[in-house]
Amino acid sequence: MSEIATLKINGQEFEFPLLKGTEKETAIDIKTLRGATGGLITLDAGYKNTGSCKSAVTFLDGEKGILRYRGYAIEDLAEKSDFLETSYLLIFGELPTEAQLEQFQADIQSESLVDEEMKKILHGFPKSAHPMGVVSALTSSLIAFNPESVNVDSEEEMYKAIVKIMAKFPVLAAWTLRKKEGLPLEYGSKSLGYVENLYKMMFNKPNEEFAINPIVLNALDKLLILHADHEQNCSTSTVRIVGSSHAGLYASISAGISALWGPLHGGANQAVIEMLEDIKNDGGDYHKYIAKAKDKSDPFRLMGFGHRVYKNFDPRAKIIQVAAEEVLADLGIVDPVLDIAKGLAEVALNDTYFKTRNLYPNVDFYSGIIYRALGIPVEMFTVMFAIGRLPGWIAQWKEMRENNEPIGRPRQLYVGENLRSFSSRENR
Ligand code: CMC
């Protein structure tokens, strides 16, 4: 016997099936609600209680601090996998064999040139443009160079589209950085691994022998893995909803990049460093900023704190905090901002305001400290997040299309004016 939920409205009862997920999460299936009740809808601002889809990509338990990609614990993946392998896992559902991974890498390498005409678009932006705006626009521009729409029923076509975006996106991101830094554009190398190649495209200097620092490479790889997917967050939901209109993969991802840009989402990594810098420049008294964050008349929020779904701890933050300390120690960097971050976290974690609201450091509280240590400019931090999130967006877009999900189109509770008669301008 399947379980049901009963809704009683003005004495009349309506029944809705309860659906169970593989981790025993339960959802009330309300798809018949409007029809059965003669027009009732649910209202859930910010979708705090609303599931938008069934998904087999990522499992997240915010109360217990669990994050798994395709059933594999994030802690295991961060320690034992690499970013390309994790990307394959997310997109295709299984860990690749040696041969599958080699093929995936070779296919990506063979697509890693971007049409030279793209440079004209890149150079049309002023140097001062925010990299997230540039990267979003360049991703969207890829459509002009690859206008053919993907037949989602063809495994081969889907694979080709996936390989193309995986190959070209890091080039666009690295070009954006190099343009900002005033460096000549770099094409990377077909003989390098995915993250090594990204590393080269970002950091290679025309007057230096290129050498990879294994500490930097390892940190970069780990950061990308930790950001690779996070179920139905704001940018992923954007990618899915744009794709649900059957807009193409590049258009959907470009929209996802815009959603990620905001400081309440991926833009938090930039906002955290800016906040820590402000505290440092203000004399380093973080207690003052804790007080500001608690003051309801002050719009200031402690950036890098709190999460919509993690109400215990963010497992990614735990891994990244350790990585940040390792990277700084290995590179011999003394960063006063890390001390401020640690002090701030310690005070906040013991403060009733933060404890009662379950506000813990999130992934972005520490990621910026690593990016900074790697020499990445602050405005590029969210682009790094986007490079990491790319396989997640692809996996979720692919799943949405393969499941033939209907177009995303929420309803609303209208609270505006009732019908009014139009008054001519001279009578207003
Ligand atoms: N500093 C101070 N107070 C906070 C903070 C914060 N960072 N975050 C939440 N609160 C308070 C908020 O004022 C509210 O208090 P009250 O109940 O008294 O009104 C309560 O905590 C609940 O907050 P909310 O805004 O209703 O929670 P939400 O789930 O809508 O927002 C959030 C989640 C991440 C947007 C929010 O915690 C926030 O703005 N954090 C700072 C930005 C940030 O670090 N974002 C990165 C998220 S992790 C990367 C990613 O996956 O995108």
Boltz pocket constraint, residues with backbone or C-beta under 6 A from the ligand:
constraints:
  - pocket:
      binder: B
      contacts: [[A, 46], [A, 230], [A, 233], [A, 263], [A, 264], [A, 265], [A, 266], [A, 268], [A, 293], [A, 294], [A, 300], [A, 301], [A, 302], [A, 303], [A, 304], [A, 305], [A, 306], [A, 307], [A, 308], [A, 309], [A, 357], [A, 359], [A, 362], [A, 363], [A, 364]]
      max_distance: 6.0
